[in-house]
Amino acid sequence: MKQPTLYLIAVALLVTASCKPKFDEVSPKTGPVTEAVFASGSVEPKDSYTLTSISDGFIVKSYVSENDVVKENQLLFRLDNRQQNTQVSIAQTNLEHARINASAEAPALMQIRVQIESALVKMQVDSATLARYQRLFATHSVSRQEVDNATVAYQSSSSAYRSLAENYRATADRARQELANTRSQLQNAQAGNQYYDLVAMGAGKVFQVFKKQGDLVRRGDKVAQIGNPDSIIIYLDIDEGSIGKLREGQKVLVELNTAKGKTMEASIFKIYPHFNETSQSYKVEARFLKNVPGLISGTQLQANIITNVKENTLLIPHVYVTGGNKVLIKKGDKIDTAIITTGIVSDEWIEVLSGITASDKIVKMK
């Protein structure tokens, strides 16, 4: 009867052994730790401008493409200006008519001059008649009524003469004003023609072309981006929780999407104080420490901004810390729980300020 008892005891020991938890064990280490803020962004030219159309029309000719180097005032795009040429032709016709109307031989002015000459002759006759009647009245040869009638006739012809003279002056002034207006309209129409030729405002490189030959361009549309190829900088988007850690001059490790696995060094140059509601982030400007050939405007990137570096710190792996900054410590055959105070937290390591020592053994369940 003893054999079954021994068998049961053996089974119980086996079950107990199989239920014993298994742990991974590690000791804290002393070494440097780096704190970094992750950010995404892109490279953009600092000294650049956007070539914008101020006219409507189809692009009938495109003379440049991306990466072309252009000179100041170089013709880059030409828009269809047939409608504008029609406006110029109309303005030229109006100017010719205005020149005729403002000349001394203008029909309207010549007609008024004929009327003035007739009015002048009548006024002179009425003046002579009045003078004669006044002399005759002095010798009692005519009546007062006849003198008064001659006076009225002279005053009427004199008023008609002055009115025609004023009408001539006003008509001539209007003709000269119309001539000036039509001349200005022609100049504006001719000046408007130049807005159909889009030229470079300065020497630079064509980073982007937004409209191609045959595209319809509206007033205010972006056509191309041009700038200094040596002014490419980094724009980074930083979240609210991290912006307070950043300072100008901090080191930035950059990885371009076009060069995966290759890290380039940069430095924070400017921190913009404005919060962008659209992107829900702050903007930070950084610049490469060395020249990076072949940079393309708009290239996306990821970056780590080094905000703090400490030497000879007590470090434990990130995965050994549970919620509430708790760690499991092995003391002989026992497992105790300790709460630690943390410092810098990196992707793999956590700086321990207090709670454990370098001689402690920390564990985690497998």
VOPAGU-2260 file (C-alpha; in pm, 1 decimal, decimal comma):
REM VOPAGU-2260
SITE   aa  ch    i         X         Y         Z
SITE  MET   A    0       0,0       0,0       0,0
SITE  LYS   A    1     299,3     239,9      30,2
SITE  GLN   A    2     378,3     251,0    -341,4
SITE  PRO   A    3      67,3     455,8    -436,9
SITE  THR   A    4     152,0     709,6    -167,1
SITE  LEU   A    5     501,7     760,4    -303,7
SITE  TYR   A    6     354,6     798,8    -650,0
SITE  LEU   A    7     116,3    1075,4    -535,2
SITE  ILE   A    8     398,2    1264,0    -360,2
SITE  ALA   A    9     609,3    1247,5    -675,7
SITE  VAL   A   10     323,6    1381,2    -887,7
SITE  ALA   A   11     265,2    1667,9    -643,0
SITE  LEU   A   12     633,9    1766,8    -653,9
SITE  LEU   A   13     627,1    1756,9   -1032,5
SITE  VAL   A   14     318,1    1980,9   -1049,9
SITE  THR   A   15     472,6    2225,9    -802,9
SITE  ALA   A   16     791,7    2244,4   -1005,7
SITE  SER   A   17     602,9    2300,1   -1329,1
SITE  CYS   A   18     400,6    2593,2   -1180,1
SITE  LYS   A   19     703,7    2780,3   -1051,5
SITE  PRO   A   20     720,8    3117,0   -1239,6
SITE  LYS   A   21    1016,9    3182,9   -1464,2
SITE  PHE   A   22    1199,0    3518,9   -1467,4
SITE  ASP   A   23    1452,3    3705,3   -1675,5
SITE  GLU   A   24    1715,6    3863,9   -1457,7
SITE  VAL   A   25    1937,7    4168,1   -1518,0
SITE  SER   A   26    2156,3    4399,5   -1313,3
SITE  PRO   A   27    2144,0    4779,7   -1346,6
SITE  LYS   A   28    2432,8    4920,3   -1542,1
SITE  THR   A   29    2619,3    5248,9   -1527,5
SITE  GLY   A   30    2662,9    5446,0   -1846,9
SITE  PRO   A   31    2555,0    5745,7   -2054,5
SITE  VAL   A   32    2194,2    5808,7   -2150,3
SITE  THR   A   33    2051,0    6041,0   -2412,4
SITE  GLU   A   34    1710,9    6210,3   -2410,8
SITE  ALA   A   35    1565,6    6297,0   -2749,2
SITE  VAL   A   36    1246,8    6447,9   -2890,7
SITE  PHE   A   37    1111,2    6286,0   -3203,3
SITE  ALA   A   38     983,9    6510,5   -3480,8
SITE  SER   A   39     873,8    6485,2   -3840,2
SITE  GLY   A   40     917,4    6752,7   -4101,7
SITE  SER   A   41    1051,3    6838,4   -4444,8
SITE  VAL   A   42    1329,5    7030,1   -4616,3
SITE  GLU   A   43    1232,8    7357,1   -4781,0
SITE  PRO   A   44    1424,8    7648,3   -4936,2
SITE  LYS   A   45    1456,5    7943,8   -4700,0
SITE  ASP   A   46    1523,9    8206,2   -4967,1
SITE  SER   A   47    1251,5    8126,1   -5217,4
SITE  TYR   A   48     945,1    8279,7   -5374,4
SITE  THR   A   49     637,4    8151,2   -5550,2
SITE  LEU   A   50     584,1    8268,4   -5905,4
SITE  THR   A   51     215,5    8364,7   -5919,7
SITE  SER   A   52       3,9    8456,1   -6218,6
SITE  ILE   A   53    -187,8    8784,4   -6211,5
SITE  SER   A   54    -372,2    8703,2   -6534,3
SITE  ASP   A   55    -604,3    8432,6   -6660,9
SITE  GLY   A   56    -505,3    8216,7   -6954,4
SITE  PHE   A   57    -369,9    7887,9   -7083,6
SITE  ILE   A   58       4,0    7822,5   -7068,0
SITE  VAL   A   59      97,4    7814,5   -7434,7
SITE  LYS   A   60     468,4    7768,1   -7367,7
SITE  SER   A   61     667,0    7643,1   -7069,1
SITE  TYR   A   62    1040,0    7710,3   -7087,7
SITE  VAL   A   63    1158,0    7547,2   -6762,0
SITE  SER   A   64    1120,0    7236,0   -6547,7
SITE  GLU   A   65    1227,4    7128,1   -6198,0
SITE  ASN   A   66    1597,4    7169,8   -6109,9
SITE  ASP   A   67    1661,0    7420,0   -6390,7
SITE  VAL   A   68    1879,0    7716,6   -6295,0
SITE  VAL   A   69    1733,4    8047,9   -6414,1
SITE  LYS   A   70    1853,4    8407,3   -6440,9
SITE  GLU   A   71    1682,4    8726,4   -6334,3
SITE  ASN   A   72    1409,7    8839,1   -6580,7
SITE  GLN   A   73    1435,6    8510,8   -6772,0
SITE  LEU   A   74    1108,4    8416,7   -6944,0
SITE  LEU   A   75     970,4    8103,8   -6776,6
SITE  PHE   A   76     607,9    8071,4   -6892,4
SITE  ARG   A   77     394,3    8240,5   -7156,5
SITE  LEU   A   78      16,3    8262,5   -7128,7
SITE  ASP   A   79    -234,0    8295,8   -7412,2
SITE  ASN   A   80    -284,8    8673,4   -7452,5
SITE  ARG   A   81    -515,0    8690,5   -7753,3
SITE  GLN   A   82    -793,2    8848,5   -7551,5
SITE  GLN   A   83    -551,0    9108,6   -7417,2
SITE  ASN   A   84    -430,7    9184,4   -7771,7
SITE  THR   A   85    -792,8    9253,9   -7864,0
SITE  GLN   A   86    -812,1    9501,7   -7577,0
SITE  VAL   A   87    -496,0    9671,0   -7705,1
SITE  SER   A   88    -643,3    9695,6   -8056,0
SITE  ILE   A   89    -965,6    9849,3   -7921,3
SITE  ALA   A   90    -768,9   10097,3   -7712,9
SITE  GLN   A   91    -560,9   10198,1   -8016,8
SITE  THR   A   92    -876,7   10260,9   -8222,6
SITE  ASN   A   93   -1028,2   10469,2   -7941,8
SITE  LEU   A   94    -708,3   10672,3   -7921,0
SITE  GLU   A   95    -717,4   10752,6   -8293,0
SITE  HIS   A   96   -1076,9   10876,1   -8263,0
SITE  ALA   A   97    -984,8   11082,9   -7959,3
SITE  ARG   A   98    -692,0   11241,8   -8147,2
SITE  ILE   A   99    -925,8   11343,7   -8429,4
SITE  ASN   A  100   -1184,4   11486,3   -8187,9
SITE  ALA   A  101    -914,5   11684,4   -8005,5
SITE  SER   A  102    -759,4   11832,1   -8321,1
SITE  ALA   A  103    -843,8   12179,3   -8454,4
SITE  GLU   A  104   -1010,0   12016,2   -8755,6
SITE  ALA   A  105   -1251,4   11813,4   -8542,0
SITE  PRO   A  106   -1604,7   11841,5   -8691,5
SITE  ALA   A  107   -1761,7   11938,1   -8360,8
SITE  LEU   A  108   -1510,5   12216,5   -8298,8
SITE  MET   A  109   -1526,8   12342,8   -8657,9
SITE  GLN   A  110   -1906,5   12367,0   -8635,0
SITE  ILE   A  111   -1882,3   12571,5   -8315,7
SITE  ARG   A  112   -1618,7   12797,5   -8472,0
SITE  VAL   A  113   -1851,6   12872,7   -8764,8
SITE  GLN   A  114   -2125,4   12959,8   -8517,3
SITE  ILE   A  115   -1883,8   13180,9   -8324,6
SITE  GLU   A  116   -1782,1   13367,2   -8639,9
SITE  SER   A  117   -2146,6   13431,5   -8726,8
SITE  ALA   A  118   -2221,8   13541,0   -8371,2
SITE  LEU   A  119   -1921,2   13774,0   -8378,1
SITE  VAL   A  120   -2037,8   13939,2   -8700,7
SITE  LYS   A  121   -2388,4   13984,8   -8559,6
SITE  MET   A  122   -2247,5   14124,2   -8233,4
SITE  GLN   A  123   -2029,5   14371,4   -8425,4
SITE  VAL   A  124   -2327,3   14483,3   -8637,2
SITE  ASP   A  125   -2546,9   14521,4   -8329,6
SITE  SER   A  126   -2270,7   14718,1   -8157,6
SITE  ALA   A  127   -2238,7   14956,3   -8453,3
SITE  THR   A  128   -2618,4   14995,8   -8470,5
SITE  LEU   A  129   -2635,8   15075,5   -8101,9
SITE  ALA   A  130   -2363,3   15338,5   -8134,4
SITE  ARG   A  131   -2539,6   15498,9   -8429,3
SITE  TYR   A  132   -2874,2   15509,0   -8249,7
SITE  GLN   A  133   -2709,8   15661,9   -7945,4
SITE  ARG   A  134   -2565,2   15943,1   -8162,3
SITE  LEU   A  135   -2901,2   15998,9   -8333,5
SITE  PHE   A  136   -3076,1   16005,1   -8001,0
SITE  ALA   A  137   -2843,9   16284,9   -7891,2
SITE  THR   A  138   -2974,5   16494,5   -8183,7
SITE  HIS   A  139   -3333,0   16385,0   -8115,3
SITE  SER   A  140   -3343,3   16199,9   -8450,4
SITE  VAL   A  141   -3461,5   15866,6   -8297,3
SITE  SER   A  142   -3675,7   15776,1   -8001,0
SITE  ARG   A  143   -3570,4   15625,6   -7669,1
SITE  GLN   A  144   -3755,7   15308,8   -7762,9
SITE  GLU   A  145   -3539,3   15259,1   -8068,5
SITE  VAL   A  146   -3221,9   15303,4   -7859,7
SITE  ASP   A  147   -3348,9   15053,1   -7605,4
SITE  ASN   A  148   -3427,6   14801,4   -7881,3
SITE  ALA   A  149   -3077,8   14839,8   -8023,1
SITE  THR   A  150   -2932,2   14792,2   -7672,7
SITE  VAL   A  151   -3126,9   14469,1   -7620,6
SITE  ALA   A  152   -3020,7   14337,8   -7960,3
SITE  TYR   A  153   -2654,6   14408,5   -7883,2
SITE  GLN   A  154   -2674,0   14245,0   -7539,3
SITE  SER   A  155   -2838,9   13935,6   -7688,2
SITE  SER   A  156   -2581,1   13894,1   -7965,0
SITE  SER   A  157   -2298,9   13960,4   -7719,0
SITE  SER   A  158   -2435,2   13691,6   -7480,7
SITE  ALA   A  159   -2472,3   13444,8   -7768,5
SITE  TYR   A  160   -2112,1   13510,1   -7873,7
SITE  ARG   A  161   -1977,4   13452,9   -7521,0
SITE  SER   A  162   -2189,1   13137,5   -7480,5
SITE  LEU   A  163   -2054,3   12991,4   -7804,9
SITE  ALA   A  164   -1698,2   13079,5   -7702,4
SITE  GLU   A  165   -1747,5   12902,4   -7368,4
SITE  ASN   A  166   -1903,5   12604,0   -7545,4
SITE  TYR   A  167   -1598,1   12584,1   -7771,5
SITE  ARG   A  168   -1361,6   12592,6   -7475,9
SITE  ALA   A  169   -1556,9   12324,3   -7286,2
SITE  THR   A  170   -1583,5   12101,4   -7593,7
SITE  ALA   A  171   -1209,6   12134,3   -7659,4
SITE  ASP   A  172   -1132,8   12054,3   -7293,6
SITE  ARG   A  173   -1351,4   11742,5   -7303,9
SITE  ALA   A  174   -1182,0   11630,0   -7623,1
SITE  ARG   A  175    -836,8   11677,9   -7468,5
SITE  GLN   A  176    -945,6   11490,1   -7153,2
SITE  GLU   A  177   -1084,8   11206,4   -7363,7
SITE  LEU   A  178    -757,0   11195,7   -7552,7
SITE  ALA   A  179    -563,3   11166,9   -7226,5
SITE  ASN   A  180    -799,2   10894,3   -7099,1
SITE  THR   A  181    -775,6   10684,3   -7413,0
SITE  ARG   A  182    -397,9   10723,8   -7414,5
SITE  SER   A  183    -390,1   10591,2   -7055,4
SITE  GLN   A  184    -621,6   10304,8   -7149,2
SITE  LEU   A  185    -388,3   10206,6   -7432,1
SITE  GLN   A  186     -87,3   10222,0   -7202,9
SITE  ASN   A  187    -268,3   10004,1   -6945,0
SITE  ALA   A  188    -370,8    9753,5   -7211,7
SITE  GLN   A  189     -15,5    9738,4   -7345,0
SITE  ALA   A  190     121,2    9706,7   -6990,7
SITE  GLY   A  191    -126,7    9427,4   -6922,1
SITE  ASN   A  192      27,8    9231,2   -7204,6
SITE  GLN   A  193     346,9    9187,8   -7006,3
SITE  TYR   A  194     157,6    9001,4   -6732,6
SITE  TYR   A  195     110,2    8712,9   -6973,0
SITE  ASP   A  196     486,7    8659,5   -6973,4
SITE  LEU   A  197     593,6    8511,4   -6638,0
SITE  VAL   A  198     958,9    8589,7   -6571,0
SITE  ALA   A  199    1202,6    8508,1   -6291,7
SITE  MET   A  200    1225,2    8777,4   -6025,5
SITE  GLY   A  201    1584,1    8679,1   -5952,7
SITE  ALA   A  202    1847,2    8416,9   -6020,4
SITE  GLY   A  203    1784,2    8079,1   -5861,9
SITE  LYS   A  204    1677,0    7720,0   -5903,1
SITE  VAL   A  205    1332,6    7592,4   -6001,1
SITE  PHE   A  206    1229,6    7371,7   -5708,1
SITE  GLN   A  207     872,3    7296,4   -5815,1
SITE  VAL   A  208     652,8    7353,0   -6119,5
SITE  PHE   A  209     283,4    7356,7   -6030,0
SITE  LYS   A  210     142,9    7421,3   -6380,7
SITE  LYS   A  211     250,3    7264,5   -6707,9
SITE  GLN   A  212     207,7    7364,0   -7070,6
SITE  GLY   A  213    -158,6    7352,8   -7169,4
SITE  ASP   A  214    -289,6    7408,0   -6815,6
SITE  LEU   A  215    -541,1    7683,3   -6745,7
SITE  VAL   A  216    -402,8    7939,7   -6503,3
SITE  ARG   A  217    -628,1    8167,0   -6301,8
SITE  ARG   A  218    -531,0    8497,4   -6145,4
SITE  GLY   A  219    -350,9    8419,0   -5819,0
SITE  ASP   A  220    -257,3    8060,0   -5910,9
SITE  LYS   A  221      87,3    7931,0   -5812,9
SITE  VAL   A  222     291,0    7842,3   -6118,9
SITE  ALA   A  223     639,4    7762,7   -5984,1
SITE  GLN   A  224     861,1    7783,5   -5676,1
SITE  ILE   A  225    1205,6    7934,9   -5727,0
SITE  GLY   A  226    1483,2    8002,5   -5478,8
SITE  ASN   A  227    1842,2    7984,9   -5372,9
SITE  PRO   A  228    1958,1    7620,1   -5392,1
SITE  ASP   A  229    2205,5    7685,4   -5110,0
SITE  SER   A  230    1933,2    7794,1   -4865,0
SITE  ILE   A  231    1762,7    7457,1   -4806,5
SITE  ILE   A  232    1667,5    7422,0   -4439,5
SITE  ILE   A  233    1468,4    7183,7   -4219,1
SITE  TYR   A  234    1121,9    7259,2   -4084,4
SITE  LEU   A  235    1010,8    7037,4   -3794,2
SITE  ASP   A  236     669,8    6995,9   -3629,9
SITE  ILE   A  237     692,0    6968,1   -3249,9
SITE  ASP   A  238     406,3    6868,5   -3018,1
SITE  GLU   A  239     300,7    7080,6   -2720,9
SITE  GLY   A  240     445,4    6842,0   -2464,8
SITE  SER   A  241     795,6    6857,8   -2609,7
SITE  ILE   A  242     841,4    7219,1   -2721,1
SITE  GLY   A  243     951,4    7328,9   -2371,8
SITE  LYS   A  244    1254,7    7099,0   -2390,7
SITE  LEU   A  245    1395,9    7257,6   -2704,1
SITE  ARG   A  246    1662,9    7526,3   -2724,9
SITE  GLU   A  247    1846,5    7688,4   -3012,1
SITE  GLY   A  248    2173,3    7512,3   -3090,4
SITE  GLN   A  249    2057,6    7163,4   -2988,6
SITE  LYS   A  250    2179,8    6877,0   -3204,8
SITE  VAL   A  251    1936,7    6716,2   -3448,5
SITE  LEU   A  252    1982,0    6373,8   -3607,7
SITE  VAL   A  253    1797,7    6366,3   -3941,2
SITE  GLU   A  254    1694,1    6079,7   -4165,8
SITE  LEU   A  255    1550,7    6172,4   -4504,2
SITE  ASN   A  256    1278,3    5956,7   -4657,1
SITE  THR   A  257    1488,5    5953,9   -4973,5
SITE  ALA   A  258    1793,8    5820,8   -4786,6
SITE  LYS   A  259    1666,5    5565,1   -4536,7
SITE  GLY   A  260    1923,0    5440,3   -4288,4
SITE  LYS   A  261    2152,8    5737,9   -4337,1
SITE  THR   A  262    2174,2    5987,7   -4050,5
SITE  MET   A  263    2275,5    6349,3   -4104,2
SITE  GLU   A  264    2349,1    6606,2   -3836,7
SITE  ALA   A  265    2177,1    6940,7   -3803,5
SITE  SER   A  266    2124,9    7205,7   -3539,0
SITE  ILE   A  267    1818,3    7398,1   -3420,1
SITE  PHE   A  268    1838,3    7749,6   -3559,4
SITE  LYS   A  269    1501,4    7901,2   -3469,6
SITE  ILE   A  270    1196,8    7812,7   -3256,8
SITE  TYR   A  271     875,7    7980,1   -3370,4
SITE  PRO   A  272     652,0    8085,5   -3077,8
SITE  HIS   A  273     325,9    8047,2   -3270,0
SITE  PHE   A  274     114,2    7733,1   -3229,5
SITE  ASN   A  275     -35,6    7608,6   -3555,4
SITE  GLU   A  276    -397,9    7510,2   -3496,1
SITE  THR   A  277    -415,8    7316,8   -3822,0
SITE  SER   A  278    -116,7    7089,0   -3759,7
SITE  GLN   A  279    -154,4    7107,9   -3379,5
SITE  SER   A  280     218,6    7167,2   -3345,4
SITE  TYR   A  281     493,3    7425,7   -3311,4
SITE  LYS   A  282     734,8    7492,6   -3594,6
SITE  VAL   A  283    1110,2    7463,9   -3543,6
SITE  GLU   A  284    1375,4    7553,8   -3799,2
SITE  ALA   A  285    1699,8    7357,6   -3819,8
SITE  ARG   A  286    1998,4    7368,9   -4053,4
SITE  PHE   A  287    2237,2    7099,6   -4168,4
SITE  LEU   A  288    2586,6    7118,8   -4022,0
SITE  LYS   A  289    2740,2    7003,9   -4350,0
SITE  ASN   A  290    2639,9    7053,9   -4710,3
SITE  VAL   A  291    2403,1    6782,0   -4830,2
SITE  PRO   A  292    2417,8    6749,4   -5209,6
SITE  GLY   A  293    2109,3    6663,9   -5410,3
SITE  LEU   A  294    1849,8    6790,4   -5162,9
SITE  ILE   A  295    1502,1    6814,9   -5312,3
SITE  SER   A  296    1256,6    7072,7   -5185,4
SITE  GLY   A  297     964,4    6914,0   -5003,1
SITE  THR   A  298    1148,3    6592,8   -4905,9
SITE  GLN   A  299     990,2    6444,2   -4591,8
SITE  LEU   A  300    1206,0    6339,8   -4297,0
SITE  GLN   A  301    1218,5    6212,9   -3940,3
SITE  ALA   A  302    1442,4    6361,2   -3675,2
SITE  ASN   A  303    1556,7    6311,7   -3318,5
SITE  ILE   A  304    1642,9    6629,8   -3131,2
SITE  ILE   A  305    1897,8    6566,4   -2855,4
SITE  THR   A  306    1767,2    6752,1   -2549,9
SITE  ASN   A  307    1979,9    6600,4   -2271,4
SITE  VAL   A  308    2284,9    6374,9   -2230,0
SITE  LYS   A  309    2409,1    6235,8   -1895,0
SITE  GLU   A  310    2724,3    6035,6   -1820,1
SITE  ASN   A  311    2765,8    5764,6   -1554,1
SITE  THR   A  312    2399,2    5722,3   -1473,4
SITE  LEU   A  313    2228,3    5415,9   -1329,9
SITE  LEU   A  314    2028,9    5254,0   -1610,0
SITE  ILE   A  315    1784,2    4966,3   -1637,8
SITE  PRO   A  316    1608,5    4835,1   -1949,1
SITE  HIS   A  317    1276,7    4995,4   -2030,3
SITE  VAL   A  318    1093,6    4662,0   -2035,8
SITE  TYR   A  319    1169,8    4591,6   -1666,2
SITE  VAL   A  320     960,2    4884,5   -1546,2
SITE  THR   A  321     586,7    4838,4   -1498,9
SITE  GLY   A  322     308,4    5086,1   -1429,0
SITE  GLY   A  323     368,9    5332,8   -1149,4
SITE  ASN   A  324     747,6    5304,4   -1199,4
SITE  LYS   A  325     755,8    4968,0   -1023,0
SITE  VAL   A  326    1031,0    4707,3   -1062,6
SITE  LEU   A  327    1069,6    4352,2    -929,2
SITE  ILE   A  328    1384,1    4288,7    -721,5
SITE  LYS   A  329    1519,9    3943,2    -652,9
SITE  LYS   A  330    1646,5    3893,6    -296,1
SITE  GLY   A  331    1756,7    3535,7    -252,2
SITE  ASP   A  332    1455,0    3320,6    -328,7
SITE  LYS   A  333    1212,1    3608,2    -278,6
SITE  ILE   A  334    1079,5    3864,3    -527,0
SITE  ASP   A  335    1003,8    4210,1    -386,2
SITE  THR   A  336     856,4    4517,3    -550,4
SITE  ALA   A  337    1032,4    4855,9    -543,3
SITE  ILE   A  338     919,4    5196,1    -668,9
SITE  ILE   A  339    1188,7    5393,3    -851,0
SITE  THR   A  340    1232,7    5758,9    -931,8
SITE  THR   A  341    1317,6    5801,2   -1299,9
SITE  GLY   A  342    1514,4    6061,8   -1489,4
SITE  ILE   A  343    1581,2    6047,8   -1862,2
SITE  VAL   A  344    1373,4    5793,9   -2050,5
SITE  SER   A  345    1511,3    5676,5   -2385,1
SITE  ASP   A  346    1377,7    5418,0   -2627,3
SITE  GLU   A  347    1557,9    5128,3   -2451,3
SITE  TRP   A  348    1685,4    5257,2   -2115,3
SITE  ILE   A  349    1553,2    5442,3   -1812,8
SITE  GLU   A  350    1767,5    5649,3   -1580,9
SITE  VAL   A  351    1714,0    5553,3   -1215,0
SITE  LEU   A  352    1755,1    5834,8    -964,4
SITE  SER   A  353    1648,4    5639,8    -654,1
SITE  GLY   A  354    1474,5    5320,6    -542,4
SITE  ILE   A  355    1738,0    5061,8    -636,6
SITE  THR   A  356    2116,4    5028,6    -638,9
SITE  ALA   A  357    2367,9    4893,6    -885,4
SITE  SER   A  358    2398,6    4572,1    -680,8
SITE  ASP   A  359    2029,4    4485,9    -701,1
SITE  LYS   A  360    1902,4    4213,8    -928,7
SITE  ILE   A  361    1588,7    4315,6   -1114,2
SITE  VAL   A  362    1366,4    4063,2   -1284,3
SITE  LYS   A  363    1065,3    4033,4   -1510,5
SITE  MET   A  364     848,8    3740,9   -1587,2
SITE  LYS   A  365     914,8    3560,4   -1909,7
